[in-house]
Amino acid sequence: MKYYVGCSGWKSPEWAKNFYPAELDSMHYLSYYSKLFNFVHLDLGKSLFPPGSIALKKWANETSDDFRFTIKIPQNLINQTITSGQSESLGKFLEDLQVLKEKILVILLSPPPQVSLQNTGRAWLEEILRKVTYHGFSVAVDFGINNTWYQELTYNILRRHNSSFAWSHSGYRHYYPAVTSNFIFLNLDNASINNDRAMRWINLIKQKEKETGYPKYVHNVIDYSIIVLRNPSSVHLIQNLIFPKPKSVNSSKDSQKPSPTTQIWPGKIILHIDMNAFFPACEELRDPSLKGKAHAVIMTPERETSLITRGAVASCSYEARKFGVRSAMSLSKAKELCPNLILKPVDKDYYNSVSQQVMRLLEEYADSLEQTSIDEAYIDCTKKILQYQKQNFSGDDPVEQKKLKNTLDNSSRKYHIQEGYSIREFALNIKDSIRVQCNGLICSIGVASNKSVSKIASDFQKPDGLTIVYPPDTLTFLSTLAVDRISGIGTKTTRTLKDMGIETIGQLSNSNIQKLSDKFGKRQALWMWQIANGKENEPVIPRENNLSLSTEETLLKPLIGKKDILNILVNDMADDIHERVRRKGYEFKTVGIKLVRTNFSIETREITFSSYKKDKESITSVMGTLLNRFSLDDDDDSSEEFSKGGIHTTGSFDVNSMYVRKLGIKVSNLSKIDRDGKNPQKSIMDFV
């Protein structure tokens, strides 16, 4: 573990005069300080005028490449997020820090004094952590003496964002210091430090480093500790205690090299890979000038950028998302939120070609790969990791080598993964390979012992995140999450569960299975309950054996007229899905439709035949029947009224929320036609 030990500020009147050479100009203090210590903390908590980009750039230039800063956000900027609901000033401050970003270890913040976990604190903490981590910074939160925060719910929120629960001398009487991230932040700026007190803190840090019981689903080790002190003499004291001078030892006996700690990972290792903002990222590959700008890929009939005047957002860059632009949003609304939004028409053929490149790369890391969409895939890499560990294990301890050999030899019976050898490195190698071989594309990866948890985990630290959910921590990881974080639980099911008093996955895991069955049916109830309890064990199915195929299309304008929607399903989308079924050599028994409303609610309906089908007519013939099961308008002019801004209301009910923004067709219960095992020739559409 690396230690960063330094002062709060580098020119405190309390000690600067006796620390710096008398002839040294104060403008060179930071340069001098950085040659003696490896980091400095900037407490801007009371600052009304934080340093601008010019000062920050100057500090970056005055310090060596390995020197680091931690910065506390001005409290007035934090308070504004509550008092006025505005975060623009905070956003600008975080943007200004980008010039110093490579040298910033951690951003420290404190909640507004009027906020506690009992009122709006939970939502506020989630939002502020998302905002700061979105800008690429690690976060530590100092809760001071407000002991309402010191409970497991707070720690779990911090863990989800890999943010540190800041330790301090003033708050220590309220809590036993928790580890919630891959680093420790200890602020002793306001404490008088003597040898005994310093040693107690150091021993606590080292104890936490050795413990195996702390939640490890964000990172498997404590990578570094930051200790903020009042003055240079305290820094020297801590440094001497952490790194004591070696004693002279005369001994003919060779010291033995310690063996690595073995941790057991029972069962499979499943990764979910999610390519971040994939369509916009592809556009940036062929037009690098788009990087760092707000741009969106638009579903539109126009093929030239300059001609795009209508359509809907298929996807957008993270810079555009700062303005509130989202997928499936109308172009007019997106331009209203972000007037300078750069537009690009959808180019599916190009995106498919990039997707194939990514999937071919992932296959090199996978025992089996299941591509679920153009930009997402599951991989089971249990055996691959065992091989990776064997190839990269360089230890010379014969006992440890024998343990590893036995693990590999017995892997076909039960997988015992030695985490020390190392799952995290394997996942990081995948991310690096994609970045290098796919010209800078980034992805988020979730690692868990089953598919459902790995998918939830991959959504945690976007963009470019890695979240590892260790098997013993699965229930803790899931417990405080909302039930709609489970893929497949939509708005309607969420509402029904809420009526039953179930809002979190933890509550779902403790629910009575019979009551769930009475409400949802035995099959769906069991499925939800198993996921909530971390017991889902669906295998990763190679893409040539996928159990379903689907296609989706974002509409140019919202529709509610049944005939309009039926026309698109039958004349546009059915051809696409049938061609893919034919090329893959499948028969199907189930056909389904998905509607995404303008309020982003998702509805699905499906029909299952008594025997397998393979013709297009079997798909198109049930479209009308399925549409009759949705709440839609038979009036063909309804879409025109929406496009003109008309409002349909019945009492207080806003019918505009029922308009459809996106359509999907899915065929499932698939079976191969070619019984001799020969697969039909594949085309690019096989991977869409």
VMD Tcl script that draws the C-alpha trace (Angstrom):
set ca {
  {0.00 0.00 0.00}
  {1.26 3.45 -0.90}
  {1.13 6.30 1.61}
  {0.58 9.97 0.84}
  {1.50 12.03 3.89}
  {1.43 15.81 3.75}
  {0.16 19.09 5.14}
  {-3.05 20.99 4.73}
  {-1.71 23.81 2.57}
  {1.92 24.70 1.94}
  {2.17 28.25 3.29}
  {0.46 28.28 6.66}
  {1.60 31.28 8.77}
  {1.79 28.86 11.70}
  {4.86 27.05 10.36}
  {5.96 28.51 6.99}
  {8.43 31.00 8.47}
  {10.42 28.29 10.25}
  {10.10 25.73 7.45}
  {11.24 27.55 4.32}
  {14.68 29.12 3.82}
  {14.62 32.81 4.72}
  {15.86 33.85 1.29}
  {13.17 31.84 -0.56}
  {10.47 33.91 -2.24}
  {6.96 32.79 -1.21}
  {6.02 32.27 -4.86}
  {8.42 29.30 -4.87}
  {7.12 27.70 -1.67}
  {5.12 24.99 -3.45}
  {8.08 23.94 -5.58}
  {10.25 23.63 -2.46}
  {7.52 21.80 -0.51}
  {6.96 19.28 -3.32}
  {10.61 18.20 -3.20}
  {10.20 17.11 0.44}
  {6.67 15.65 0.52}
  {4.61 13.70 -2.01}
  {1.27 15.45 -1.62}
  {-0.56 18.48 -0.24}
  {-4.18 18.97 0.80}
  {-5.98 22.16 -0.25}
  {-8.83 22.96 2.12}
  {-11.06 25.29 0.11}
  {-14.05 24.63 2.35}
  {-14.35 28.26 3.46}
  {-13.20 29.78 0.19}
  {-15.64 32.08 -1.59}
  {-13.30 32.56 -4.55}
  {-11.67 29.23 -5.42}
  {-8.54 29.23 -7.60}
  {-9.10 29.40 -11.33}
  {-7.57 27.39 -14.13}
  {-4.51 29.68 -14.42}
  {-3.48 29.13 -10.80}
  {-4.20 25.41 -11.03}
  {-2.09 25.07 -14.16}
  {0.74 26.94 -12.45}
  {0.64 24.50 -9.52}
  {0.75 21.57 -11.92}
  {3.84 22.98 -13.64}
  {5.64 23.72 -10.37}
  {5.44 20.16 -9.07}
  {6.97 16.88 -10.20}
  {5.00 14.27 -12.13}
  {4.53 12.04 -9.07}
  {3.37 14.83 -6.74}
  {-0.33 14.75 -5.82}
  {-3.07 17.06 -4.53}
  {-6.28 16.50 -2.61}
  {-8.84 19.31 -2.71}
  {-11.86 20.06 -0.56}
  {-14.78 21.56 -2.48}
  {-15.86 25.03 -1.24}
  {-18.78 24.51 1.10}
  {-20.83 27.29 -0.48}
  {-20.84 25.34 -3.76}
  {-22.03 22.23 -1.94}
  {-24.71 24.16 -0.04}
  {-26.09 25.60 -3.29}
  {-27.07 22.10 -4.40}
  {-29.60 22.11 -1.54}
  {-30.58 25.74 -0.93}
  {-31.19 26.68 -4.57}
  {-31.12 23.29 -6.24}
  {-28.41 24.59 -8.56}
  {-25.19 22.76 -9.35}
  {-23.83 24.84 -12.25}
  {-21.21 26.53 -10.06}
  {-20.08 23.17 -8.73}
  {-19.92 21.82 -12.26}
  {-17.77 24.75 -13.39}
  {-15.44 24.27 -10.42}
  {-14.99 20.59 -11.30}
  {-14.38 21.51 -14.93}
  {-11.70 24.03 -13.89}
  {-9.96 21.27 -11.93}
  {-9.42 19.30 -15.14}
  {-6.12 21.12 -15.77}
  {-4.82 19.56 -12.54}
  {-6.70 16.28 -12.95}
  {-3.73 13.97 -13.48}
  {-2.30 15.09 -10.14}
  {-5.51 15.09 -8.09}
  {-5.78 12.04 -5.86}
  {-9.11 12.77 -4.22}
  {-11.83 15.39 -4.00}
  {-13.07 15.88 -0.42}
  {-16.56 17.17 0.34}
  {-18.83 17.63 3.35}
  {-22.66 17.50 3.37}
  {-24.59 20.73 3.98}
  {-25.27 21.07 7.71}
  {-29.05 20.89 7.24}
  {-28.88 17.57 5.40}
  {-29.02 14.25 7.20}
  {-29.68 10.68 6.18}
  {-33.15 10.93 7.72}
  {-34.38 13.66 5.37}
  {-33.01 14.22 1.86}
  {-29.54 12.93 2.58}
  {-29.66 9.64 0.74}
  {-30.77 11.14 -2.59}
  {-28.39 14.08 -2.17}
  {-25.40 11.85 -1.47}
  {-26.12 9.60 -4.46}
  {-26.44 12.61 -6.76}
  {-23.34 14.48 -5.55}
  {-21.20 11.35 -5.81}
  {-22.45 10.70 -9.33}
  {-21.66 14.26 -10.34}
  {-18.12 14.37 -8.96}
  {-17.14 10.87 -10.09}
  {-18.59 11.65 -13.53}
  {-15.84 14.26 -13.89}
  {-13.29 11.53 -13.27}
  {-12.36 12.20 -9.65}
  {-12.18 9.88 -6.66}
  {-14.20 11.17 -3.71}
  {-13.92 11.18 0.06}
  {-16.80 12.44 2.21}
  {-16.22 14.00 5.63}
  {-19.43 13.77 7.67}
  {-17.95 15.62 10.65}
  {-19.83 15.20 13.91}
  {-23.27 14.65 12.35}
  {-23.69 11.12 13.69}
  {-26.93 10.51 11.74}
  {-24.71 9.54 8.80}
  {-22.78 6.87 10.64}
  {-24.68 3.75 9.62}
  {-24.46 0.93 7.11}
  {-26.74 2.59 4.54}
  {-24.26 5.46 4.17}
  {-21.35 3.07 3.85}
  {-23.13 1.08 1.13}
  {-23.83 4.22 -0.90}
  {-20.15 5.16 -0.68}
  {-19.09 1.64 -1.66}
  {-21.24 1.71 -4.77}
  {-19.35 4.78 -5.96}
  {-15.95 3.58 -4.67}
  {-15.88 6.69 -2.47}
  {-14.10 6.88 0.84}
  {-15.63 7.43 4.26}
  {-13.20 10.09 5.49}
  {-11.70 9.42 8.89}
  {-10.98 12.29 11.26}
  {-9.93 12.85 14.84}
  {-13.00 14.99 15.59}
  {-15.49 12.41 14.34}
  {-13.79 9.33 15.73}
  {-15.89 9.17 18.88}
  {-19.02 8.71 16.73}
  {-17.93 5.70 14.69}
  {-15.50 2.89 14.17}
  {-13.75 3.86 10.91}
  {-15.19 2.05 7.92}
  {-13.41 1.20 4.67}
  {-15.69 1.88 1.71}
  {-13.26 2.20 -1.20}
  {-9.81 1.25 -2.42}
  {-8.22 4.09 -0.43}
  {-8.28 5.57 3.08}
  {-8.53 9.30 3.70}
  {-7.45 10.35 7.21}
  {-7.69 14.04 8.10}
  {-5.72 14.95 11.23}
  {-5.38 18.64 10.35}
  {-7.17 19.73 13.52}
  {-5.48 17.27 15.85}
  {-2.36 17.53 17.95}
  {-0.21 14.53 17.11}
  {2.15 12.77 19.46}
  {3.95 9.49 19.02}
  {1.29 7.31 20.73}
  {-1.67 8.89 18.97}
  {0.04 8.69 15.59}
  {0.92 5.04 16.16}
  {-2.70 4.17 16.98}
  {-3.88 5.61 13.66}
  {-1.12 3.87 11.70}
  {-1.89 0.54 13.37}
  {-5.57 0.99 12.52}
  {-4.72 1.59 8.85}
  {-2.47 -1.46 8.77}
  {-5.12 -3.53 10.51}
  {-7.67 -2.53 7.87}
  {-5.18 -3.42 5.16}
  {-4.82 -6.94 6.54}
  {-8.48 -7.56 7.24}
  {-10.32 -9.81 4.82}
  {-13.74 -9.06 6.24}
  {-14.29 -5.59 4.88}
  {-16.55 -5.38 1.78}
  {-14.39 -5.97 -1.26}
  {-16.86 -5.63 -4.06}
  {-15.41 -2.31 -5.23}
  {-11.74 -3.24 -5.01}
  {-9.92 -6.19 -3.57}
  {-7.21 -4.20 -1.78}
  {-6.54 -0.84 -0.19}
  {-4.31 0.72 -2.82}
  {-3.24 3.82 -0.90}
  {-3.78 5.87 2.24}
  {-3.84 9.66 2.48}
  {-2.95 11.32 5.77}
  {-3.48 15.08 6.14}
  {-1.57 16.76 8.97}
  {-1.26 20.21 10.49}
  {2.44 20.91 9.96}
  {5.69 19.46 8.57}
  {6.90 18.19 11.95}
  {3.79 15.99 12.20}
  {4.44 14.76 8.67}
  {7.99 13.75 9.60}
  {6.70 11.97 12.71}
  {4.20 9.91 10.70}
  {6.74 9.15 7.98}
  {9.25 7.83 10.50}
  {6.61 5.60 12.09}
  {5.40 4.21 8.77}
  {8.87 3.79 7.31}
  {11.21 3.17 10.27}
  {14.90 3.12 9.54}
  {16.07 -0.47 9.01}
  {17.84 -2.10 11.91}
  {21.16 -3.78 11.38}
  {20.62 -7.53 11.67}
  {23.48 -10.00 11.59}
  {22.08 -13.37 10.72}
  {23.24 -16.17 8.52}
  {19.69 -17.41 8.11}
  {18.06 -16.33 4.85}
  {14.81 -14.45 5.22}
  {11.87 -16.26 3.75}
  {9.73 -14.60 1.14}
  {6.14 -14.31 2.37}
  {3.64 -16.24 0.32}
  {0.65 -14.50 -1.25}
  {-2.66 -14.65 0.55}
  {-5.09 -17.11 -0.96}
  {-8.74 -16.10 -1.15}
  {-11.39 -18.42 -2.47}
  {-13.91 -17.49 -5.19}
  {-16.44 -20.32 -5.35}
  {-18.21 -20.99 -8.62}
  {-18.16 -19.24 -11.97}
  {-16.64 -15.87 -12.83}
  {-19.00 -13.93 -15.10}
  {-18.17 -10.57 -16.65}
  {-20.69 -8.19 -18.20}
  {-19.08 -5.79 -20.65}
  {-20.98 -2.63 -21.58}
  {-19.45 -0.38 -24.23}
  {-19.98 3.17 -22.99}
  {-22.00 5.54 -25.23}
  {-21.19 3.18 -28.08}
  {-22.76 4.94 -31.09}
  {-21.26 8.36 -30.21}
  {-17.93 6.68 -29.39}
  {-17.91 5.09 -32.87}
  {-18.54 8.51 -34.39}
  {-15.58 9.88 -32.44}
  {-13.36 7.16 -33.93}
  {-13.86 8.50 -37.44}
  {-14.16 12.15 -36.40}
  {-11.82 12.80 -33.43}
  {-12.88 16.46 -33.34}
  {-16.09 15.30 -31.63}
  {-14.23 14.19 -28.50}
  {-15.13 16.26 -25.47}
  {-18.13 17.81 -27.22}
  {-21.88 17.39 -26.81}
  {-23.03 15.31 -29.76}
  {-25.78 12.82 -30.50}
  {-26.60 10.10 -32.99}
  {-30.06 10.71 -34.44}
  {-32.55 8.22 -35.85}
  {-33.57 10.18 -38.96}
  {-34.23 9.57 -42.67}
  {-31.66 12.22 -43.61}
  {-28.17 10.89 -44.32}
  {-26.38 14.25 -44.30}
  {-25.65 15.98 -41.02}
  {-26.57 19.40 -42.37}
  {-30.03 18.16 -43.39}
  {-31.09 16.72 -40.02}
  {-34.19 18.59 -38.84}
  {-36.31 15.81 -37.34}
  {-35.95 12.48 -35.60}
  {-35.09 11.10 -32.19}
  {-31.92 10.56 -30.18}
  {-30.57 7.03 -30.58}
  {-27.63 7.74 -28.25}
  {-25.55 10.70 -27.12}
  {-22.15 11.52 -25.67}
  {-21.61 11.95 -21.94}
  {-21.02 15.65 -22.54}
  {-24.54 15.88 -24.00}
  {-25.96 13.99 -21.05}
  {-24.80 16.78 -18.75}
  {-27.49 18.92 -20.40}
  {-30.17 16.29 -19.83}
  {-30.16 14.80 -23.33}
  {-31.17 11.12 -23.28}
  {-31.81 8.22 -25.65}
  {-35.30 8.10 -27.22}
  {-35.72 11.86 -26.68}
  {-37.16 13.87 -29.56}
  {-34.67 15.95 -31.52}
  {-36.57 19.15 -30.76}
  {-36.39 18.50 -27.01}
  {-32.69 17.60 -27.22}
  {-31.91 20.83 -29.08}
  {-33.94 22.78 -26.55}
  {-31.81 21.37 -23.72}
  {-28.53 21.65 -25.64}
  {-28.72 24.24 -28.45}
  {-25.16 23.52 -29.63}
  {-25.72 19.78 -29.85}
  {-23.79 18.27 -32.79}
  {-25.89 15.80 -34.78}
  {-24.90 12.66 -36.65}
  {-27.26 10.28 -38.49}
  {-27.36 6.64 -37.40}
  {-24.95 4.44 -39.36}
  {-25.81 0.89 -38.31}
  {-23.47 -0.82 -40.77}
  {-20.50 1.09 -39.40}
  {-21.47 0.46 -35.77}
  {-21.92 -3.24 -36.53}
  {-18.41 -3.46 -37.97}
  {-16.91 -1.87 -34.84}
  {-19.04 -4.14 -32.65}
  {-17.71 -7.21 -34.43}
  {-14.17 -6.05 -33.77}
  {-14.93 -5.71 -30.05}
  {-16.65 -9.10 -29.85}
  {-13.80 -10.87 -31.63}
  {-11.43 -9.39 -29.07}
  {-13.66 -10.49 -26.17}
  {-13.73 -14.04 -27.51}
  {-10.00 -14.24 -26.81}
  {-10.75 -13.77 -23.09}
  {-13.84 -15.96 -22.87}
  {-14.62 -19.60 -22.23}
  {-18.00 -18.68 -23.70}
  {-19.45 -15.39 -24.92}
  {-23.07 -14.28 -25.14}
  {-23.62 -11.10 -27.11}
  {-26.88 -9.56 -25.93}
  {-26.86 -6.41 -28.07}
  {-24.61 -4.45 -30.38}
  {-22.70 -3.01 -27.40}
  {-23.11 -5.52 -24.56}
  {-21.96 -9.05 -23.85}
  {-21.53 -11.57 -21.06}
  {-18.43 -13.71 -20.87}
  {-17.77 -16.71 -18.67}
  {-14.01 -16.61 -18.14}
  {-13.55 -19.02 -15.22}
  {-11.11 -21.35 -16.97}
  {-9.38 -18.51 -18.78}
  {-8.59 -16.82 -15.46}
  {-7.19 -20.04 -14.07}
  {-4.92 -20.28 -17.11}
  {-4.00 -16.61 -16.76}
  {-3.07 -17.15 -13.13}
  {-0.92 -20.13 -14.00}
  {0.93 -18.21 -16.71}
  {1.48 -15.13 -14.58}
  {2.23 -16.71 -11.20}
  {5.86 -15.92 -10.48}
  {6.05 -16.94 -6.84}
  {8.77 -19.34 -5.80}
  {7.14 -20.74 -2.67}
  {6.72 -24.50 -3.38}
  {3.72 -24.76 -1.04}
  {1.87 -22.00 -2.89}
  {2.82 -23.49 -6.25}
  {1.39 -26.83 -5.16}
  {-1.85 -25.14 -4.03}
  {-2.20 -23.42 -7.38}
  {-1.45 -26.63 -9.28}
  {-4.11 -28.50 -7.31}
  {-6.56 -25.69 -8.02}
  {-5.91 -25.95 -11.75}
  {-5.99 -29.75 -11.77}
  {-9.34 -29.82 -9.98}
  {-10.91 -26.96 -11.91}
  {-13.21 -29.22 -13.89}
  {-14.91 -30.35 -10.68}
  {-15.14 -27.10 -8.73}
  {-13.65 -23.72 -9.45}
  {-11.60 -22.28 -6.59}
  {-10.23 -19.02 -7.87}
  {-7.28 -17.57 -5.99}
  {-8.09 -13.89 -6.02}
  {-4.50 -12.91 -5.32}
  {-3.55 -13.97 -8.84}
  {-5.91 -11.93 -9.98}
  {-9.42 -11.38 -11.30}
  {-9.05 -7.62 -11.24}
  {-5.92 -7.71 -13.39}
  {-7.70 -9.94 -15.89}
  {-10.62 -7.50 -16.20}
  {-8.26 -4.53 -16.51}
  {-6.44 -6.36 -19.30}
  {-9.73 -6.61 -21.19}
  {-10.36 -2.89 -20.77}
  {-6.83 -2.05 -21.91}
  {-7.08 -4.38 -24.92}
  {-10.31 -2.75 -26.06}
  {-8.84 0.72 -25.56}
  {-5.66 -0.07 -27.50}
  {-6.96 -2.34 -30.25}
  {-10.21 -0.46 -30.81}
  {-8.66 3.01 -31.00}
  {-9.66 4.37 -27.62}
  {-13.09 2.82 -27.03}
  {-13.95 2.47 -23.36}
  {-16.21 0.07 -21.53}
  {-17.56 -0.61 -18.07}
  {-17.20 -4.11 -16.64}
  {-19.08 -5.81 -13.85}
  {-17.66 -9.00 -12.34}
  {-19.75 -11.40 -10.28}
  {-20.62 -15.05 -9.87}
  {-23.73 -14.80 -12.06}
  {-25.08 -12.84 -15.01}
  {-27.70 -10.72 -13.27}
  {-25.34 -9.33 -10.62}
  {-22.55 -8.72 -13.14}
  {-24.94 -6.66 -15.28}
  {-26.00 -4.56 -12.29}
  {-22.33 -4.10 -11.35}
  {-21.31 -2.93 -14.83}
  {-23.72 -0.01 -14.47}
  {-22.10 1.28 -11.29}
  {-19.09 3.31 -12.32}
  {-19.83 4.50 -15.83}
  {-18.03 5.51 -17.86}
  {-14.91 3.33 -17.94}
  {-15.68 1.58 -14.65}
  {-14.80 -1.74 -13.07}
  {-16.89 -3.13 -10.22}
  {-16.13 -6.52 -8.70}
  {-18.83 -8.13 -6.56}
  {-17.15 -10.82 -4.51}
  {-19.44 -13.80 -3.81}
  {-19.57 -13.33 -0.01}
  {-20.60 -9.70 -0.54}
  {-23.35 -10.27 -3.11}
  {-26.30 -9.80 -0.76}
  {-24.74 -6.73 0.84}
  {-24.09 -5.26 -2.60}
  {-27.69 -5.81 -3.71}
  {-29.48 -5.01 -0.46}
  {-29.97 -1.23 -0.78}
  {-30.47 -1.08 -4.56}
  {-33.88 -0.27 -6.00}
  {-35.69 -3.26 -7.50}
  {-35.71 -1.71 -10.97}
  {-31.94 -2.12 -11.10}
  {-32.69 -5.74 -11.97}
  {-32.75 -6.07 -15.75}
  {-36.24 -7.20 -16.71}
  {-38.13 -5.45 -13.91}
  {-39.95 -2.56 -15.54}
  {-42.18 0.28 -14.43}
  {-45.33 -1.79 -13.97}
  {-43.64 -4.51 -11.89}
  {-41.81 -1.88 -9.85}
  {-45.11 -0.17 -9.08}
  {-46.74 -3.44 -8.05}
  {-43.80 -4.35 -5.80}
  {-43.94 -0.90 -4.21}
  {-47.63 -1.44 -3.42}
  {-46.51 -4.62 -1.63}
  {-44.00 -2.60 0.42}
  {-41.01 -3.82 -1.61}
  {-38.72 -1.09 -2.94}
  {-35.21 -2.49 -2.56}
  {-33.62 -5.72 -3.72}
  {-32.90 -6.52 -0.08}
  {-36.60 -6.31 0.73}
  {-37.35 -8.48 -2.30}
  {-34.87 -11.11 -1.12}
  {-36.67 -11.36 2.22}
  {-40.16 -11.48 0.69}
  {-42.54 -14.39 1.04}
  {-42.22 -16.40 -2.17}
  {-45.85 -17.50 -1.99}
  {-47.09 -13.90 -1.86}
  {-44.91 -13.05 -4.83}
  {-46.30 -16.06 -6.71}
  {-49.87 -15.01 -5.98}
  {-49.17 -11.59 -7.47}
  {-46.84 -12.38 -10.40}
  {-47.18 -16.09 -11.04}
  {-44.81 -18.80 -9.89}
  {-42.29 -18.49 -12.72}
  {-41.71 -14.72 -12.50}
  {-41.82 -14.74 -8.71}
  {-39.14 -17.40 -8.49}
  {-37.01 -15.60 -11.07}
  {-37.12 -12.30 -9.12}
  {-36.52 -13.98 -5.79}
  {-33.51 -15.93 -7.06}
  {-31.84 -12.81 -8.48}
  {-32.50 -10.85 -5.28}
  {-30.83 -13.62 -3.28}
  {-27.88 -13.95 -5.64}
  {-28.96 -17.46 -6.63}
  {-29.57 -16.92 -10.34}
  {-27.38 -19.39 -12.25}
  {-28.31 -18.93 -15.91}
  {-25.35 -20.02 -18.05}
  {-23.55 -17.81 -20.54}
  {-24.90 -19.09 -23.84}
  {-22.65 -18.69 -26.91}
  {-24.21 -16.33 -29.41}
  {-24.80 -19.02 -32.02}
  {-27.11 -20.66 -29.47}
  {-28.93 -17.57 -28.19}
  {-32.41 -18.30 -26.90}
  {-33.85 -15.12 -28.43}
  {-33.25 -12.56 -31.14}
  {-34.61 -9.03 -31.15}
  {-34.60 -5.80 -33.11}
  {-35.54 -2.30 -31.98}
  {-36.19 1.00 -33.71}
  {-36.46 4.51 -32.29}
  {-39.29 6.33 -34.07}
  {-38.85 9.63 -35.86}
  {-41.80 11.04 -33.93}
  {-43.98 9.65 -31.14}
  {-46.95 7.54 -32.24}
  {-50.08 6.28 -30.56}
  {-52.12 5.28 -33.60}
  {-52.37 1.50 -33.84}
  {-52.34 1.45 -37.64}
  {-49.20 3.58 -37.83}
  {-47.38 1.32 -35.39}
  {-48.59 -1.84 -37.11}
  {-47.33 -0.52 -40.45}
  {-43.80 -0.06 -39.07}
  {-43.77 -3.45 -37.37}
  {-45.01 -5.36 -40.41}
  {-43.34 -3.48 -43.26}
  {-40.05 -2.38 -41.70}
  {-39.04 -4.41 -38.67}
  {-40.42 -7.87 -39.44}
  {-38.16 -8.20 -42.48}
  {-35.09 -7.49 -40.36}
  {-35.85 -9.97 -37.58}
  {-36.94 -12.71 -40.00}
  {-33.77 -12.34 -42.08}
  {-31.64 -12.78 -38.97}
  {-33.63 -15.84 -37.89}
  {-33.22 -17.33 -41.37}
  {-29.49 -16.68 -41.60}
  {-28.85 -18.17 -38.18}
  {-30.83 -21.26 -39.15}
  {-33.46 -21.05 -36.42}
  {-37.08 -21.95 -35.91}
  {-39.07 -20.09 -33.26}
  {-42.12 -20.67 -31.09}
  {-42.60 -17.28 -29.41}
  {-43.04 -13.80 -30.92}
  {-43.17 -10.65 -28.79}
  {-43.51 -6.87 -29.10}
  {-41.94 -4.20 -26.90}
  {-43.19 -0.60 -26.67}
  {-41.21 2.19 -25.00}
  {-43.50 5.09 -24.12}
  {-42.47 8.74 -24.09}
  {-42.31 8.60 -20.29}
  {-39.73 5.79 -20.80}
  {-41.97 3.07 -19.37}
  {-41.54 -0.30 -21.11}
  {-44.37 -2.70 -21.97}
  {-44.12 -6.15 -23.57}
  {-46.59 -8.68 -24.93}
  {-45.90 -12.09 -26.52}
  {-47.58 -15.09 -28.13}
  {-46.32 -18.69 -28.09}
  {-47.28 -21.10 -30.89}
  {-48.01 -24.77 -30.33}
  {-45.29 -25.75 -32.83}
  {-42.09 -24.25 -34.26}
  {-42.35 -21.69 -37.08}
  {-39.81 -20.35 -39.55}
  {-41.71 -18.14 -42.01}
  {-42.09 -14.36 -41.94}
  {-45.89 -14.60 -42.07}
  {-45.92 -16.25 -38.65}
  {-44.33 -13.07 -37.29}
  {-46.43 -10.52 -39.16}
  {-49.72 -12.38 -38.62}
  {-49.63 -11.89 -34.84}
  {-48.59 -8.22 -34.81}
  {-52.17 -6.94 -34.83}
  {-53.26 -9.37 -32.12}
  {-50.37 -8.33 -29.90}
  {-51.00 -4.61 -30.46}
  {-54.61 -5.07 -29.34}
  {-53.24 -5.95 -25.90}
  {-51.70 -2.47 -25.50}
  {-53.46 0.82 -24.76}
  {-53.28 2.49 -28.17}
  {-55.41 4.85 -30.22}
  {-57.30 3.71 -33.32}
  {-57.27 7.31 -34.64}
  {-54.70 7.66 -37.43}
  {-54.40 11.42 -36.86}
  {-53.28 11.15 -33.24}
  {-49.58 11.28 -34.09}
  {-50.08 14.50 -36.05}
  {-51.65 16.16 -33.05}
  {-48.70 15.19 -30.87}
  {-46.21 16.53 -33.40}
  {-48.07 19.84 -33.43}
  {-47.86 20.07 -29.66}
  {-51.46 19.10 -29.00}
  {-52.34 17.86 -25.52}
  {-54.80 15.03 -24.97}
  {-56.15 14.81 -21.46}
  {-58.82 12.78 -19.78}
  {-59.46 14.34 -16.41}
  {-56.00 14.77 -14.91}
  {-54.44 11.99 -17.01}
  {-51.89 13.12 -19.59}
  {-52.29 10.87 -22.61}
  {-49.07 12.26 -24.11}
  {-47.19 9.97 -21.74}
  {-48.79 7.03 -23.55}
  {-47.26 7.88 -26.93}
  {-44.74 5.37 -28.21}
  {-41.13 6.43 -28.83}
  {-39.46 3.07 -29.55}
  {-40.63 -0.31 -30.92}
  {-39.13 -3.76 -30.63}
  {-39.81 -7.28 -31.94}
  {-38.39 -10.38 -30.29}
  {-38.52 -14.03 -31.31}
  {-37.61 -16.62 -28.68}
  {-37.83 -20.32 -27.82}
  {-35.42 -20.92 -30.69}
  {-34.28 -24.21 -32.15}
  {-31.73 -24.98 -34.86}
  {-33.16 -26.18 -38.17}
  {-29.97 -27.76 -39.49}
  {-29.82 -30.97 -37.48}
  {-26.52 -32.09 -39.05}
  {-24.68 -29.37 -37.16}
  {-23.74 -27.25 -40.18}
  {-24.34 -23.57 -39.59}
  {-25.50 -21.29 -42.38}
  {-23.08 -18.65 -43.61}
  {-23.04 -15.62 -41.33}
  {-23.41 -12.01 -42.34}
  {-22.87 -8.80 -40.46}
  {-26.53 -8.81 -39.38}
  {-25.90 -11.93 -37.30}
  {-24.17 -9.74 -34.76}
  {-26.72 -6.94 -34.47}
}
mol new
graphics top color blue
foreach p $ca { graphics top sphere $p radius 0.5 }
foreach p [lrange $ca 0 end-1] q [lrange $ca 1 end] { graphics top cylinder $p $q radius 0.2 }
display resetview
